[in-house]
Amino acid sequence: MNARVRTGLRGSAAASTPIALGAAVRPRSFGSERLLVVDGANGALGTHAFSALPTLLAPGDLLVVNDAATLPAALPLTSHPAELRLAAHADAGEFWAVVLGAGTWRLPTERRGTAPLFRRGEGLASGDLRGTIVAVDPVEPSLVRVGFALAGDELFRELYRAGHVVSYSYLERESELWDVNRFAARPWSFESPSAGLPLTFELLGALRRRCVELARVTHAAGLSSTGSASLDRRLPLPERYAVPNETVAAVTATHARGGRVVAVGTTVVRALESSAVEHGELRAGEGTARLVLGPSHALGVVDGLVSGLHERGSSHFRLLSAFAPARLLERALLTAAREGYLAHEFGDACLILRRRPARRGAAPDRLVA
């Protein structure tokens, strides 16, 4: 990924101007982030400090965070001149992973060189961690399914010993686990659920004093860049999620009292909406999110979103368009660029709010097999 996000806009005179957002190159001091507020109902935009979030929500609203801890998912291979980046959970304790060519995080993923072509049944190693290629994607050979010789606590011990946090070349230094974990329950995420990083304990306390309720899901955030443009277009891959009983109860109570359910991060939206589509209503339990949200999906659970700033054409931007028209989101990006907002995991954020629709529930835009 490049240090500058360039987004070409099409379809209107205003949208013909390329947008360039600077990338945050290091973890920032908490509280320094900014928040662009997008009103999906009337098209209004506003700029605030992120610390103003409690004043922008109403008593009785519900804020839902992703509490998944981030794994050290980048595994430099000692058996091959390559790096293996875990991307998603598969069945039977296996993982989908992306093979990158030789190099370090300092090289953009698309410039890592030719990745080795693995065959089914071939072995690989990252230090003492040994695995086997279980399957190779027939269209994208850099996408492989891998099983490891270890399981359970032993597997995680070796992952944490051999792996690194997924880091991109626009950063000044390689990320560490303490940089990317704000909430840290089950270690499921392959990249940080970064929308929650600005939520300090002080800010959470201010939200509670504002009578904004808090709830959680666990969702395995996947990779945001694979080095392959064609594979990036398939993102997000199916991702594991869990919705607790108490979150279902909180969502139900919030809607009953006329409050808004506001997701912190696109992963939270995907978990809640996937559960609702799969079961016909939001239910507690674990599942796999295959739902890919977009502008034609009528959101069934979520009424607002706190998110990072995402470039047009990305899967994240497509999900944002379920909350507001693309033209409004483009105008918001132009405002963010003019105001010097920063993008990516340590950057600034946006809050998109929409009016609760009279009717909820619709067929998804697309399901990923």
C-alpha positions in Angstrom: 0.0 0.0 0.0 1.3 3.4 -0.9 1.9 6.3 1.5 -0.7 8.4 -0.3 -4.3 7.2 -1.0 -5.4 8.4 -4.4 -9.0 8.0 -5.3 -10.3 8.8 -8.7 -13.9 10.0 -8.7 -16.2 9.6 -11.7 -19.8 10.5 -12.6 -19.9 14.2 -11.8 -17.8 17.3 -12.4 -17.0 17.6 -8.7 -16.1 14.0 -8.6 -13.6 14.2 -11.5 -11.0 15.6 -9.2 -8.6 13.0 -7.7 -8.5 12.8 -3.9 -5.3 12.4 -2.0 -5.3 11.7 1.7 -2.1 11.5 3.6 -1.4 8.3 5.5 -0.8 8.3 9.2 2.7 7.0 9.5 2.9 6.2 13.2 0.6 5.5 16.2 -0.7 8.8 17.3 -1.2 10.1 20.8 -4.7 9.1 21.9 -7.1 12.0 21.7 -5.4 13.7 18.7 -7.5 12.1 16.1 -10.2 14.0 14.2 -13.7 13.0 13.3 -15.6 13.9 10.2 -19.3 13.6 10.7 -21.5 12.7 7.8 -25.2 12.9 8.1 -26.6 10.4 5.6 -30.1 11.8 6.0 -29.6 15.5 5.1 -26.1 15.5 3.6 -24.5 17.7 6.3 -20.8 17.5 7.1 -19.0 18.6 10.2 -15.5 18.4 11.5 -14.8 17.6 15.2 -12.1 16.2 17.5 -12.6 12.5 18.0 -13.0 13.2 21.7 -16.4 14.9 20.9 -17.9 11.6 20.0 -20.1 11.4 23.2 -21.7 14.7 22.3 -22.5 13.5 18.8 -24.4 10.5 20.1 -27.7 10.6 22.0 -28.6 9.1 25.4 -30.0 5.7 24.6 -27.8 5.0 21.6 -25.7 1.9 21.6 -22.0 1.7 20.5 -20.8 -1.7 19.5 -17.0 -2.5 19.3 -15.0 -5.4 17.9 -13.0 -6.9 20.8 -10.9 -9.3 18.7 -7.2 -9.2 19.5 -4.8 -8.9 16.6 -2.6 -11.8 15.7 1.0 -11.5 14.5 -0.2 -12.7 11.1 2.9 -12.0 9.0 5.1 -15.1 9.0 8.5 -14.8 7.3 9.3 -18.2 5.8 12.6 -19.9 6.5 11.8 -22.6 4.0 11.2 -20.3 1.1 12.2 -16.7 0.0 8.7 -15.5 0.9 6.3 -14.3 3.5 3.0 -15.9 4.5 0.3 -13.6 5.7 -2.6 -15.3 7.4 -5.8 -13.8 6.0 -8.9 -15.7 7.3 -9.9 -18.8 9.3 -10.8 -21.9 7.4 -12.4 -25.1 8.7 -10.6 -27.7 10.8 -8.3 -25.2 12.4 -6.7 -24.2 9.1 -6.2 -20.8 7.6 -6.4 -19.0 4.3 -3.2 -17.1 3.7 -1.6 -15.0 1.1 2.0 -15.7 -0.1 4.1 -12.6 -0.8 7.5 -12.5 -2.5 10.8 -11.9 -0.7 11.2 -8.6 1.2 10.1 -6.9 4.4 7.2 -4.6 5.4 9.2 -1.7 4.1 8.4 -2.7 0.5 4.8 -2.1 -0.7 2.9 -5.4 -1.1 2.6 -4.9 -4.8 6.4 -4.6 -5.1 7.4 -7.7 -3.2 8.4 -9.6 -6.3 7.2 -13.0 -7.5 5.9 -15.2 -4.8 6.8 -18.9 -5.0 4.0 -21.2 -6.4 3.1 -23.7 -3.9 1.5 -27.1 -4.7 -1.0 -29.0 -2.6 0.8 -31.1 0.0 4.0 -29.0 -0.1 5.5 -28.2 3.3 6.7 -24.8 4.6 8.3 -23.5 7.8 8.6 -20.2 9.7 11.2 -21.0 12.3 9.9 -23.9 14.4 6.4 -23.5 13.0 5.8 -26.0 10.3 2.8 -26.2 8.0 1.4 -27.9 4.9 -0.4 -26.4 1.9 -3.9 -28.0 1.9 -5.3 -26.2 -1.1 -4.3 -23.5 -3.7 -6.9 -21.1 -5.2 -7.4 -22.0 -8.8 -7.6 -18.4 -9.9 -5.2 -16.7 -7.5 -2.2 -19.1 -6.8 -0.9 -16.7 -4.1 -4.0 -17.5 -2.0 -3.5 -20.8 -0.3 -5.1 -22.8 2.5 -2.5 -23.9 5.1 -2.7 -26.3 8.0 -0.1 -26.3 10.8 1.4 -29.3 12.7 0.5 -27.7 16.0 -2.9 -26.8 17.4 -4.4 -24.9 20.4 -2.0 -23.2 22.8 1.1 -24.7 21.2 0.1 -23.2 17.8 -0.5 -19.7 19.2 2.7 -19.9 21.2 4.7 -20.5 17.9 2.6 -17.9 16.0 3.5 -15.3 18.5 7.2 -16.4 18.5 7.6 -16.5 14.7 5.1 -13.9 13.4 5.0 -10.1 13.1 2.1 -7.7 13.1 1.0 -7.0 9.5 2.6 -3.6 8.7 2.6 -1.5 5.5 5.4 0.5 3.9 3.9 4.0 4.6 4.7 3.5 8.3 7.8 4.9 9.9 8.4 1.8 11.9 7.0 -1.7 12.1 3.8 -2.0 14.2 3.9 -3.9 17.5 1.0 -5.7 19.1 0.6 -2.9 21.7 0.1 -0.4 18.8 -2.8 -2.2 17.3 -4.8 -3.7 20.2 -7.3 -1.5 21.9 -9.7 -4.2 22.9 -8.1 -7.7 23.2 -10.3 -10.7 23.8 -10.0 -13.7 21.5 -7.0 -13.5 19.2 -8.9 -13.7 15.9 -7.9 -10.7 13.8 -5.3 -10.8 11.1 -5.2 -7.0 10.9 -6.2 -4.5 13.6 -9.9 -3.6 14.0 -8.5 -0.1 13.8 -11.7 2.0 14.1 -11.6 1.3 17.8 -8.0 2.5 18.4 -9.1 6.1 19.4 -11.5 4.9 22.1 -9.6 5.6 25.3 -10.9 4.5 28.7 -11.6 8.2 29.4 -13.7 8.4 26.2 -15.6 5.2 27.1 -16.3 6.7 30.5 -17.6 9.9 28.9 -19.9 7.8 26.7 -21.4 6.0 29.7 -21.9 9.3 31.5 -23.8 10.4 28.4 -26.0 7.3 28.8 -24.7 5.7 25.6 -24.6 2.0 26.1 -21.7 -0.2 25.1 -21.7 -3.7 23.6 -19.2 -5.9 21.7 -18.8 -8.5 19.0 -15.7 -10.5 18.0 -14.9 -10.5 14.3 -11.8 -11.7 12.6 -10.7 -8.6 10.6 -8.9 -9.8 7.5 -6.1 -8.3 5.3 -6.7 -4.9 3.6 -4.0 -5.4 0.9 -2.6 -8.6 -0.7 -0.3 -7.2 -3.4 -2.6 -8.5 -6.1 -5.2 -6.1 -7.6 -7.4 -9.0 -8.7 -7.3 -10.6 -5.3 -7.9 -7.3 -3.6 -11.2 -7.1 -5.5 -12.3 -10.3 -3.8 -11.9 -8.8 -0.4 -13.2 -9.2 2.2 -12.9 -12.9 2.4 -15.3 -14.9 4.5 -14.6 -13.9 8.1 -15.3 -15.6 11.5 -17.5 -13.7 14.0 -19.3 -14.2 17.3 -22.2 -12.2 18.7 -22.8 -12.6 22.5 -26.3 -13.0 24.0 -25.9 -9.7 25.8 -25.2 -7.8 22.6 -28.4 -9.2 21.0 -30.4 -8.1 24.1 -28.7 -4.6 23.9 -29.5 -4.1 20.2 -33.1 -5.2 20.8 -33.6 -2.8 23.7 -31.9 0.0 21.8 -34.3 -0.3 18.8 -37.3 -0.7 21.1 -36.5 2.7 22.8 -35.8 4.4 19.5 -32.1 4.6 19.9 -29.4 4.1 17.2 -27.0 1.1 17.0 -23.6 2.6 16.0 -20.9 0.2 14.9 -17.2 0.9 15.6 -15.7 -0.4 12.4 -16.9 -2.1 9.2 -16.2 -5.5 10.8 -18.9 -4.8 13.4 -21.3 -4.0 10.7 -20.5 -7.1 8.8 -20.9 -9.3 11.8 -24.2 -7.9 12.9 -25.7 -7.7 9.4 -24.4 -11.2 8.5 -26.1 -12.7 11.5 -29.3 -11.0 10.7 -29.3 -12.1 7.1 -28.3 -15.6 7.9 -31.0 -16.2 10.5 -33.7 -13.7 9.5 -33.0 -11.8 12.6 -30.0 -10.9 14.8 -29.0 -14.0 16.9 -26.3 -14.8 19.3 -23.6 -17.3 18.4 -20.7 -17.9 16.0 -20.8 -17.8 12.3 -18.9 -16.9 9.1 -19.6 -13.6 7.5 -20.0 -14.1 3.7 -22.1 -11.0 3.3 -20.6 -8.2 1.2 -22.5 -5.0 1.9 -23.1 -2.2 -0.6 -25.4 0.6 -1.7 -28.4 -1.6 -2.4 -28.5 -3.4 0.9 -31.1 -2.2 3.4 -29.3 -2.3 6.8 -31.3 -4.4 9.2 -29.4 -3.8 12.5 -26.9 -0.9 12.3 -27.9 2.8 12.1 -24.5 4.5 12.3 -20.8 3.8 11.8 -17.5 5.0 13.2 -14.8 4.1 10.6 -11.5 5.2 9.2 -11.3 7.0 5.9 -11.4 4.6 2.9 -10.7 5.1 -0.7 -13.3 4.9 -3.4 -13.4 1.5 -5.1 -12.3 -0.4 -1.9 -14.6 -3.0 -0.2 -14.6 -0.7 2.8 -15.9 2.2 0.7 -18.6 0.0 -0.8 -19.8 -0.9 2.7 -19.9 2.8 3.7 -22.2 3.4 0.7 -24.9 1.3 2.6 -25.1 4.3 5.0 -24.9 7.2 2.6 -25.0 7.9 -1.1 -21.7 7.6 -2.9 -21.8 11.2 -4.0 -22.1 12.4 -0.4 -19.2 10.1 0.6 -17.1 11.5 -2.2 -17.9 15.0 -1.0 -16.8 13.9 2.5 -13.5 12.6 1.1 -12.9 15.9 -0.6 -13.6 17.7 2.7 -11.2 15.3 4.5 -8.5 15.9 2.0 -8.9 19.7 2.1 -8.8 19.6 6.0 -5.7 17.4 6.0 -7.3 14.3 7.5 -5.1 11.2 7.7 -6.0 7.8 6.5 -5.2 4.1 7.3 -5.1 2.4 10.7 -3.6 5.2 12.8 -5.4 8.0 11.0 -8.5 10.1 11.5 -12.1 8.8 11.4 -15.6 9.5 10.2 -19.0 9.1 11.8 -21.8 8.3 9.4 -25.3 8.5 10.9 -28.5 7.8 9.0 -32.2 8.1 9.8 -33.7 4.8 11.0 -35.8 3.5 8.1 -39.4 2.6 8.5 -38.8 -0.8 7.0 -35.8 -3.0 7.7 -34.4 -6.1 6.1 -33.6 -6.8 2.5 -31.7 -9.3 0.4 -27.9 -8.9 0.6 -26.0 -7.5 -2.4 -23.7 -10.4 -2.6 -22.8 -13.6 -0.7 -19.2 -14.8 -0.9 -19.0 -18.6 -1.2 
